[in-house]
Each structure stands twice: as C-alpha cells, then as structure tokens.
Amino acid sequence: MTASTQLISRHQLGFIPGRYIAENGMICQLIMEDAQRKWTIAEQRDNDPSFRSLDADIGLLLDQEKAYDRVNLDYLRHVLLKFGFSRQLVKCIYKLMGDNLIRINLNGHLTAEPLNPFLLVIINDRQFQGYLMESERTKLLCYADDVLVFVHDRTDLDRLQIRMSRYCGASNAKFNHNKVEAFSVYGRDTWDLWKDSLAEIHINHLHSVEDDVPLIYLGYPLVQSRLQRVNYMASLITKTKIATQIHSIRSLSVVGRATVLNSLLLSKLWYILRVTPSTLADFKQLRSLAIQFLRKNIFPVIPWKVWTHPKDQGGLGVIDFQASALYFRWLQPLLVYDQSTVDSHPVSSLLSYHLRNVNQCQYYQLPLLDQCHSQL
C-alpha cells in the first residue's frame, strides 16, 4: 500500500495502526496554550506595534452528514485510480462497497464499516495555512470523519469553503453547517473580527474565555479559562460520584471492586487526564471517591498504596490516575530519543518546543529530570 502511505496525513489517527487518538488532543492543547502565551506576552507590551497585528486564528470542528455512507462510488473509483492504487484493488473495494450490504451491531448500536474511514482520508484534499508553532504548521487534526481545521485568516476560510463545496459536489458528501463549532485558538473573544465571515457559513458564536463551559473535541475539553476547567472538572467529579454510588450497591469481593473501578469507573478519567490540565485538588477529590468505593464495608481498612500496588507484588492493581505512567507516553520520547527523532514526531516536537518556552530553558529535558528526581 505504498500509495496510501503517501496520502494519509500524519494527523489522521482513525483506524491507523500505531497511532493514538490522544495525540490530536495533546496537539490541540499545546497549540492553544502556545497561542495564549503569545497573546499574554503581547498584552504586556501594549505599546508594541506587534500587538496590533497579532493573529486571531480560530478552529472549526466540522461535522459531515453520514460521512461513511454518502460517498459516490464512481467518484471514489476515479480518485483511487488517480492516486495510483492498482485496478485489482480498486475493483475489489468497489465490489465490496457497492454490491454488499454490511451491518455491524456492536453493543446494540449500528456502526459504520471500518474500511470507509480509511477511504475518507484519501478523498479529502486539505491544503490550508493553519497554525504555525515554531516550524510545525498544523492545518488540521482528524480522527476518521471528525475534522478540526485551524483557520488563520479570511483567506483560509474562503479557501476552506471553496474546497468543501467542490468536494461535496464531486463526492456527494454533505457538511452540517448548523453543527459546525468555532473557537478562538488564542482564547480571546475575537468575534468582532470574525462575525461577518462566520455568519456567511451560519456560525453565530465563537467559543472563547467568555464561555462558562469548554467545547469537547474527541472527548477532551478544549479548556480556555480557569472557570471552564473548574466547571468541567466539577461535572466530571459529579458523574464519577454517581457512577460509584450505582456500583456500590453490588456485592463485590475486594478484587471485584478493584476490577470494577479500573474497567468501568476510572477508564474515562485516565482517557481525559492524559491530556486535560488538572490540579492537585482535582486529583484529591477523584482519589477520595475511589477510596470510598473501594473501602465500603471492608475492615480493616486497606491502605491506598496496597490498592495501587501491582498484583504480582501483592497489591490489587488499581491504577493511580495521578501516577506518572499516565504521562509516560508523552515524556518518554523526550528523554530517550535523539533530537532528530523528537522533531520528526508532531506531538514530541511541539511538546519539546512548549517546554522550552514555558520553562525558559534551552534544554527541555532538564526540568523533566528535576521533576523525576523530586518524586523519587
């Protein structure tokens, strides 16, 4: 599949082996924090001419209507052949999609055929300016048909509209304009700069720090202010508390409680906390809920360290959601790989750049090593 490796964006994570959905969540978080840092510095230099010309990039969360089902098969066949796929493969795909009705029922919900997202990546042509962070230009992030486009200016937006229109006309795809969400990458309320352009595509609101709750992208909150983080974490803690109360009425063994906590109650927390900035107070409240669930009707009390100790070492294997292992995926490449390898990966490259700026340190590894040493 040489042709496909040259066509699929590095930021496409859906159904691609070796890629992880949280990477796009982390990239978006890093871009927003970098943009907010630039704006904050500019505000502190309000007499600086650069402040008046500061960028006002936005992000658009696009929504396609039945993206897997609407693709025109003749269009798909011509595109695949143009991109260099063999006629035998194209014929096989055409027959597979055109002559069969495939229905997959998973946990009571009808899902799409897994081949279609792969094809959707190929048939979307995305060439936008996007957001520039150091030397890494991020134009879009995508997971299957969920696409987040970074729009730099009005020219980018016009280009996006033209390409969306052409793509829909050729492929039979359709975008739900009334479901498109827009947010300020810098977090600042720049609605006055964008309202005329966004109104043309039926977008009547630009999410910013002025909103009480954050937008959600791939399950991750796009936090732009302290209030948004507080409100989101309060909601998350409340939902976790309700879930623990529901499962608390079950008659479970000690090992059973640990299993339920890991697989049913905390799995969503691990997913979110890998990317979402949280405070020690947030972790304390979540840990308290976990402890209350685990210790109910158990005497003598089992210490938290025993719950989180590995099973093969006499513990119960409950994963501590504040443990460094949750962040090891992001930090390990920075500490182990050489600079060229770090620079070749979008997440590692942006994270190393962000750490240098935040810590004002040329060597981003030093603050990480200091943190590791303090925890030993």
N, C-alpha and C positions, 0 to 999 in steps of 0.2 A: 504493500500500500504506500509506495513512495509518493504518489501524487497527494494523498491525504495529509502526509506529514508536512508538506509544504504549504498547505492551505489552511490548516486549523490554527487559530490564534492561540498564543501561549496563555491567554486569559480565558480560554474556554475550558471549563472544568467538568462539564456534564458528560458522564459516560466515557471519560478518557482515562485509561489505566495509569496509575501513578500520580494522578492529580487529586487535590483535596479541596473540597468546597470552601473550607475556611480561609484558603489563600486569598480569594477575592474579598472576603470580609475584612481580612487584615490589610490588604492593599487599600481598600476604600477608607478604612480607619486611618491609615498612615497619611493618605492624601489629604483627608480633611484636617488632621492635626497639623500637617505642614502648611496648608493654606491658612489656617487660623493663626499659626505662628507668624507667617508673613504679614498678615493684616494687623496683628497686635504690634509688631515692630514698627510698621508704617504709622499706626495711630500715635505711637510715642514720638514720632518725628513729623508732627502735623505740618511743620513748615517746609518739609522736604518735598520738592516737586514730584518725586516718585509716588507719593501718597495719592496725589490727584489722578495719577494714571494707573493706579492699582487695578489688577484684573478682578473680574467678578464672575468667575466660572460657575456654572451650575451643573447639576447632574440630573439626568432624566431616566426614570425607571419605566421602560417600555413594556407594554402588555399586548401580546398577539392573541387574536381570537382563534382558538382551536388550532394552534400552530402546527401540530403534528398531522392534522387531518386535511388541511386546506391546500397543500402543495400540489400544483398541477404536474402530473406525471410526465407529460411531454416536455414541459419546461425543465423538469429535473433530468430527464434523459439527455437533452441537448447540453445542459450545463456540465454534467458528469463527463460526457464525451469531450467537451471543450477543455476541461481541466486535465484530461489525459488518462482517465480511467479506461480500462480495457472494455471492448464491446461485450465480451462474455460476462463480465461482472455487471455492467450496466443492464444487460438483458435480464440477468438473474434478479437484480434489485427491482427492475420494472415489473417482472412477473410476480415477484414476492409481494409487492405492494399493490399491484393492480388487479391480480387475479385471485387474491385471497382476502378473506375477512378474518382478522386476528383480534381476538378479545382476551385480555388477560385480567383476571379478577384477583386482586390482592387485598386481603383483609376486608372484603366487602366493597372495595372501591375499584371502579374500572380505571385502568391505567393505559398509557399510550405504549405503542410498540417501541422498544428501546433502540431500534435502528433509526427511527425518524430524527431524533435529536442530532445524531451524527451527520445526517444529510442536511439538516437545517444549518449547521455550522458552515457547510460548504457553499450553500446557495445564498448566504448573506454576504454582501460585499460591504465592508465597513472601513471607510477612509476618512477619519475626522481628526482634527488637530488635537483635541483632548487637553489633558492637564499635564504640564511639564514639571517634574520633580527631579531635580538635578539633571541627569542626561536621559532619564527614563520618561518617555512620553506615553502616558496611558490614555488610550482613546475610549476603550470600553472594557467592561467586565461582563462575562456571561456564564451562565450555567444552564445548559440546554437552551430553552427559548426565553429564559429570564435574562434580559439585557439591561445593563446600566451604562448609559452613554455620557461621557464627560464633554460638555459643550463649552468652548472657550469664549465665543462671541457670537454676534448675529450672523456672521458669515458661516460659522459652523452650523448654526441652527438652520439656516437656509439650505445648506448642503445636505443636512440630515433629512429635511423634509422632501427634497427632490429625490434622494436615493430611496427613501421609504416609499414614495409614490411610484417610482419606476419598478421597484422590487415587487410591490403589491400588484401592479398591472401585469407583470410578466409571470408571476408565480401563483397568483390567486390568493396570496396571503392578505390578512387584514389586521390592522392595528386598532385597538380600542383606545381612541384618543381621550375619551372621558375617564379612562382608568390610568392614564399616564400621570406619574407623580414627579414633581420637580423639587429640587432642594438646592440651597446655596452651598457650594463646596466650602466657602470661607466661613459659613455660619452666619454671616451678617445679613441683615434684611436689605437685599438689593432689588426688591420688587419693582421699584420705580424705574430701574434701568431695563428691566426685562418685561414689564407688564404688557406693552404693546405687542412685542414679538410672541410672547407666550399666549396671549389672548387669541391670536390668529389660529393657534392649534388647540384652542378650547381648554387651556390650562389657566385656572383662575386663582391659583395660590402657589406661592413659593415657600417651602418649608425653611425655617431659619431658627435662630436662637429665640425668636419671639413666640415660637410654639411651645406648648406645655409638654407634649409627648413627641418622641422621635419617630421618624419613618423606620420601617423594617425592611431590610434587604437580605434575602436568603436566610431569614430567621434572626439576623443580627440587627440590633438597634443602631441607627446612624445618629449617635449622640452628638449634639452641638452645644449643649449648655449643661450647667450643674443641675438645673431644675429638671431637664429632660432625663438625666441619669437618675436622679432621686426618684422621680415618678415611675420610671421604668423598673428600677430595682424594687420599689415598693410593690408594684404589681406582680413582679416575678416572685417575690417572697410570699405574697399572699396566695398566689396559685400553688406554690410549693407547700405551704402550710395546709391548704385544703386537701391536696393530694395525700399528704402524710396522715391527715385525720381519717381519710377514707380507708386507707390501708391499715390503719392502727386497729380497726375492729376485727381484723383477720387473726386467726390463731396460728401464729408462726413460731418456728423454732428460732434460736439465736442465729443460726446460719441462714435460715429463711429470711429473716429480717434484713440481714446484710445483703442477700441476693436481691430482694425487692428494692432496697434502697439504691443499689447500684444500677439495676436494669430498668426500673420503672420511674423512680423519683428523681434521681440525680443526673441521668443521662442528658437531659435537656440543659441542665446547668453547666455540665462540662462543655457542651457544644457552644453555649453562649459565652462562657467565661474565658474561653481560649482567645477571644477577640475583644470583648467588651471591657473597657476600663472599669474597675471596681475598687472600692475602698476596703480597709480592714474591717470597718463596721458592717459592711455588706456581708463579708465572709463570716463574721462572727454571728450574725443573725441566721444565716443559712446553716452554719455548723450547729447552732443551737437547735434548729428544727430537726436536723439529722439525729442529733444525740437524743432528743426527746422521743423520737420514733424508735430508735434502737433500744433504749433503756426501759421502755414501758414494761412493767410487770416483771422486770429482771432484778434479782437480788442474789448476791451482792452486785453493786454497780461495776460494770466493765469499763475501764479507762478508755478514753478516746484513742490513745496510742495503740491499744490492743485491737480495737476495731479496724484501724487503718494499717496494721502490720500485715505483711504478706501471709497468705495461708500456709505456704511451705515453711514459714518460720514461726508458726504457732498463732498467727493472728487470724482475722476474719476477712481480710481483703477489701475492706471498704476504702474507696479511693478518696483521699482528702482533696477537695476541689480547690484548695489553695496551694497544693503541692506543686513544686517546680516542674514535675513531669508534664503538667498540662501545657507548659510553655516551652518544653524541650524541643518541640518541632521547630519553633522559630529561632531559638538560641543556639542549638547545636551546630547548624551550618556556619554561624558566625564565628564560633570558637574553634572549629575543626578544619574547615576548608580554607584553601588559599583565596586570595582576593579575586583572582580571575573567575573562580568558580562561584564566589558570592555574587559578583557583578553580573553573572550570566543568568541568575535566577531573579525574577521580578520581586518577590517578597523579600529575599535576603538583601538584594541591592537597595531597595527603598528603606528597609529597616536599618541597615548599617548607616545610610545617609541620615536618617532621622535621629539615630542615637548620637551621631557626631554633632548634630545641631543642638539637640536638647541638652547634652552634657558639655557642649563646647569643648570637645576633646577630639583631637585628630585621630586617635586610635580608639575606635568604639569598643574594642574588646576589654579595655582596662576597667571601665565602670562595671561591666558584666562580671569580670573576675572578682572585683571587690565585693559585689553583692553575693556571689557564690561563697566567698571566704567568710563573710559575716554570718552565713547560715550554717556553717559547719560547726 
